[in-house]
Amino acid sequence: MEKYELTEETIMINGNLKLYRIKALKDFSNVKAGDLGGYVESENNLSQEGDCWIYDKAKVYDSAEVYGSARVSDSAIVSGSAWVFENARVFGSADVSGSADIYGDAKVYGDARVFDSAWVFGSAKVFGSAKVFGSTRVYGSTELSK
């Protein structure tokens, strides 16, 4: 059984991109059947397996993927070909894009931006107005803020 479906509730972003609100079809993690989640462009953006979820008004689109036990919430955005997986969290007004990867127990939050080919992993935290880009790697127990 699939864990969520796309609803008929949509929003338009970037002028012409339609995103669909998700709705849980079964209980898992802290999500209950019937709970509404955030927005995706297609089912390719959120895995039907694992405990991953997109909450609140968060948006995941383009070829970006959320899987494993990852969570994207608040008004965060994950786009491009970015991946958020394992136990990673992206929340607040954070923006993850390009080919960025967020994984492990990493957290990206506040107004932080992670883009290009940057990776944030391990127990690293990127927050505040920090920007991580290029082929930068932030890992271990590093905390990066601006």
BALOBA-1460 file (C-alpha; in Angstrom, 3 decimals):
// residues 146
<rec num="1" residu="m" x="0.000" y="0.000" z="0.000"/>
<rec num="2" residu="e" x="1.249" y="3.456" z="-0.855"/>
<rec num="3" residu="k" x="1.779" y="5.818" z="2.069"/>
<rec num="4" residu="y" x="0.515" y="9.006" z="0.417"/>
<rec num="5" residu="e" x="-1.352" y="10.397" z="-2.552"/>
<rec num="6" residu="l" x="-1.402" y="13.685" z="-4.424"/>
<rec num="7" residu="t" x="-4.521" y="15.707" z="-3.684"/>
<rec num="8" residu="e" x="-6.394" y="18.036" z="-6.002"/>
<rec num="9" residu="e" x="-5.176" y="20.981" z="-3.901"/>
<rec num="10" residu="t" x="-2.494" y="22.749" z="-5.920"/>
<rec num="11" residu="i" x="-0.357" y="25.862" z="-5.856"/>
<rec num="12" residu="m" x="1.499" y="27.569" z="-8.677"/>
<rec num="13" residu="i" x="5.092" y="28.695" z="-8.189"/>
<rec num="14" residu="n" x="7.680" y="30.304" z="-10.447"/>
<rec num="15" residu="g" x="4.910" y="31.446" z="-12.757"/>
<rec num="16" residu="n" x="3.938" y="28.111" z="-14.287"/>
<rec num="17" residu="l" x="4.985" y="25.194" z="-12.066"/>
<rec num="18" residu="k" x="2.078" y="23.328" z="-10.440"/>
<rec num="19" residu="l" x="2.699" y="21.616" z="-7.099"/>
<rec num="20" residu="y" x="0.298" y="19.171" z="-5.449"/>
<rec num="21" residu="r" x="-0.425" y="18.846" z="-1.756"/>
<rec num="22" residu="i" x="0.210" y="15.376" z="-0.349"/>
<rec num="23" residu="k" x="-2.096" y="13.385" z="1.919"/>
<rec num="24" residu="a" x="-1.071" y="10.410" z="4.082"/>
<rec num="25" residu="l" x="-2.899" y="7.156" z="3.348"/>
<rec num="26" residu="k" x="-1.588" y="5.262" z="6.376"/>
<rec num="27" residu="d" x="0.036" y="5.845" z="9.757"/>
<rec num="28" residu="f" x="3.836" y="5.938" z="9.952"/>
<rec num="29" residu="s" x="6.352" y="7.738" z="12.173"/>
<rec num="30" residu="n" x="4.475" y="10.776" z="13.552"/>
<rec num="31" residu="v" x="2.159" y="10.991" z="10.522"/>
<rec num="32" residu="k" x="-1.408" y="9.718" z="10.705"/>
<rec num="33" residu="a" x="-3.624" y="8.577" z="7.837"/>
<rec num="34" residu="g" x="-5.475" y="11.618" z="6.514"/>
<rec num="35" residu="d" x="-2.786" y="14.139" z="7.504"/>
<rec num="36" residu="l" x="-2.056" y="16.726" z="4.853"/>
<rec num="37" residu="g" x="1.579" y="17.396" z="4.109"/>
<rec num="38" residu="g" x="3.501" y="19.849" z="1.994"/>
<rec num="39" residu="y" x="3.738" y="20.143" z="-1.765"/>
<rec num="40" residu="v" x="5.455" y="18.164" z="-4.523"/>
<rec num="41" residu="e" x="5.611" y="18.426" z="-8.279"/>
<rec num="42" residu="s" x="5.195" y="14.669" z="-8.678"/>
<rec num="43" residu="e" x="5.443" y="11.374" z="-6.805"/>
<rec num="44" residu="n" x="9.099" y="11.244" z="-7.883"/>
<rec num="45" residu="n" x="9.878" y="13.911" z="-5.272"/>
<rec num="46" residu="l" x="8.899" y="11.860" z="-2.183"/>
<rec num="47" residu="s" x="9.521" y="8.164" z="-1.698"/>
<rec num="48" residu="q" x="6.556" y="5.931" z="-0.940"/>
<rec num="49" residu="e" x="8.913" y="3.891" z="1.286"/>
<rec num="50" residu="g" x="10.430" y="4.682" z="4.669"/>
<rec num="51" residu="d" x="9.312" y="7.352" z="7.120"/>
<rec num="52" residu="c" x="10.230" y="10.382" z="4.992"/>
<rec num="53" residu="w" x="7.667" y="13.160" z="4.847"/>
<rec num="54" residu="i" x="7.121" y="16.724" z="3.690"/>
<rec num="55" residu="y" x="5.231" y="18.808" z="6.237"/>
<rec num="56" residu="d" x="3.463" y="22.138" z="6.461"/>
<rec num="57" residu="k" x="3.997" y="24.447" z="3.470"/>
<rec num="58" residu="a" x="7.337" y="22.939" z="2.453"/>
<rec num="59" residu="k" x="7.900" y="22.388" z="-1.269"/>
<rec num="60" residu="v" x="9.913" y="19.776" z="-3.157"/>
<rec num="61" residu="y" x="10.069" y="19.943" z="-6.936"/>
<rec num="62" residu="d" x="12.082" y="19.563" z="-10.141"/>
<rec num="63" residu="s" x="13.993" y="16.284" z="-9.866"/>
<rec num="64" residu="a" x="14.715" y="16.734" z="-6.135"/>
<rec num="65" residu="e" x="14.108" y="13.680" z="-3.939"/>
<rec num="66" residu="v" x="13.277" y="13.095" z="-0.268"/>
<rec num="67" residu="y" x="13.631" y="9.531" z="0.991"/>
<rec num="68" residu="g" x="14.672" y="7.309" z="3.911"/>
<rec num="69" residu="s" x="13.542" y="8.938" z="7.160"/>
<rec num="70" residu="a" x="14.233" y="12.515" z="6.020"/>
<rec num="71" residu="r" x="11.867" y="15.369" z="6.822"/>
<rec num="72" residu="v" x="11.278" y="18.685" z="5.093"/>
<rec num="73" residu="s" x="9.029" y="21.116" z="6.938"/>
<rec num="74" residu="d" x="7.841" y="24.651" z="7.631"/>
<rec num="75" residu="s" x="8.366" y="26.733" z="4.466"/>
<rec num="76" residu="a" x="11.585" y="25.018" z="3.346"/>
<rec num="77" residu="i" x="12.249" y="24.395" z="-0.347"/>
<rec num="78" residu="v" x="14.148" y="21.505" z="-1.939"/>
<rec num="79" residu="s" x="14.585" y="21.783" z="-5.710"/>
<rec num="80" residu="g" x="16.859" y="21.112" z="-8.656"/>
<rec num="81" residu="s" x="18.353" y="17.644" z="-8.367"/>
<rec num="82" residu="a" x="18.988" y="17.905" z="-4.612"/>
<rec num="83" residu="w" x="18.623" y="14.866" z="-2.367"/>
<rec num="84" residu="v" x="17.537" y="14.838" z="1.283"/>
<rec num="85" residu="f" x="17.793" y="11.383" z="2.809"/>
<rec num="86" residu="e" x="18.616" y="9.133" z="5.787"/>
<rec num="87" residu="n" x="17.595" y="11.109" z="8.923"/>
<rec num="88" residu="a" x="18.279" y="14.595" z="7.552"/>
<rec num="89" residu="r" x="16.038" y="17.547" z="8.372"/>
<rec num="90" residu="v" x="15.442" y="20.683" z="6.291"/>
<rec num="91" residu="f" x="13.168" y="23.232" z="7.936"/>
<rec num="92" residu="g" x="12.408" y="26.873" z="8.625"/>
<rec num="93" residu="s" x="12.899" y="28.901" z="5.443"/>
<rec num="94" residu="a" x="15.894" y="26.861" z="4.309"/>
<rec num="95" residu="d" x="16.531" y="26.394" z="0.595"/>
<rec num="96" residu="v" x="18.372" y="23.338" z="-0.771"/>
<rec num="97" residu="s" x="18.918" y="23.266" z="-4.529"/>
<rec num="98" residu="g" x="21.215" y="22.360" z="-7.388"/>
<rec num="99" residu="s" x="22.892" y="18.979" z="-6.852"/>
<rec num="100" residu="a" x="23.183" y="19.424" z="-3.082"/>
<rec num="101" residu="d" x="22.915" y="16.381" z="-0.786"/>
<rec num="102" residu="i" x="21.722" y="16.568" z="2.823"/>
<rec num="103" residu="y" x="22.003" y="13.275" z="4.689"/>
<rec num="104" residu="g" x="22.934" y="11.428" z="7.858"/>
<rec num="105" residu="d" x="21.571" y="13.341" z="10.840"/>
<rec num="106" residu="a" x="22.318" y="16.724" z="9.252"/>
<rec num="107" residu="k" x="20.061" y="19.727" z="9.741"/>
<rec num="108" residu="v" x="19.650" y="22.742" z="7.454"/>
<rec num="109" residu="y" x="17.371" y="25.423" z="8.851"/>
<rec num="110" residu="g" x="16.625" y="29.087" z="9.425"/>
<rec num="111" residu="d" x="17.303" y="31.039" z="6.233"/>
<rec num="112" residu="a" x="20.260" y="28.832" z="5.267"/>
<rec num="113" residu="r" x="20.937" y="27.969" z="1.633"/>
<rec num="114" residu="v" x="22.778" y="24.896" z="0.392"/>
<rec num="115" residu="f" x="23.269" y="24.698" z="-3.353"/>
<rec num="116" residu="d" x="25.491" y="23.734" z="-6.285"/>
<rec num="117" residu="s" x="27.212" y="20.417" z="-5.462"/>
<rec num="118" residu="a" x="27.545" y="21.021" z="-1.703"/>
<rec num="119" residu="w" x="27.018" y="18.214" z="0.801"/>
<rec num="120" residu="v" x="25.920" y="18.510" z="4.435"/>
<rec num="121" residu="f" x="26.102" y="15.232" z="6.338"/>
<rec num="122" residu="g" x="26.922" y="13.505" z="9.619"/>
<rec num="123" residu="s" x="25.590" y="15.571" z="12.530"/>
<rec num="124" residu="a" x="26.378" y="18.899" z="10.854"/>
<rec num="125" residu="k" x="24.074" y="21.886" z="11.222"/>
<rec num="126" residu="v" x="23.814" y="24.753" z="8.742"/>
<rec num="127" residu="f" x="21.549" y="27.541" z="9.958"/>
<rec num="128" residu="g" x="20.943" y="31.257" z="10.276"/>
<rec num="129" residu="s" x="21.725" y="32.962" z="6.971"/>
<rec num="130" residu="a" x="24.639" y="30.656" z="6.104"/>
<rec num="131" residu="k" x="25.273" y="29.756" z="2.477"/>
<rec num="132" residu="v" x="27.076" y="26.560" z="1.497"/>
<rec num="133" residu="f" x="27.840" y="26.126" z="-2.196"/>
<rec num="134" residu="g" x="30.289" y="24.924" z="-4.805"/>
<rec num="135" residu="s" x="31.657" y="21.508" z="-3.889"/>
<rec num="136" residu="t" x="31.908" y="22.321" z="-0.173"/>
<rec num="137" residu="r" x="31.491" y="19.497" z="2.352"/>
<rec num="138" residu="v" x="30.129" y="20.253" z="5.846"/>
<rec num="139" residu="y" x="30.209" y="17.191" z="8.090"/>
<rec num="140" residu="g" x="30.905" y="15.692" z="11.496"/>
<rec num="141" residu="s" x="29.540" y="17.823" z="14.315"/>
<rec num="142" residu="t" x="30.246" y="21.115" z="12.505"/>
<rec num="143" residu="e" x="27.832" y="23.981" z="13.105"/>
<rec num="144" residu="l" x="27.859" y="26.701" z="10.465"/>
<rec num="145" residu="s" x="25.905" y="29.915" z="10.871"/>
<rec num="146" residu="k" x="26.043" y="33.519" z="9.734"/>
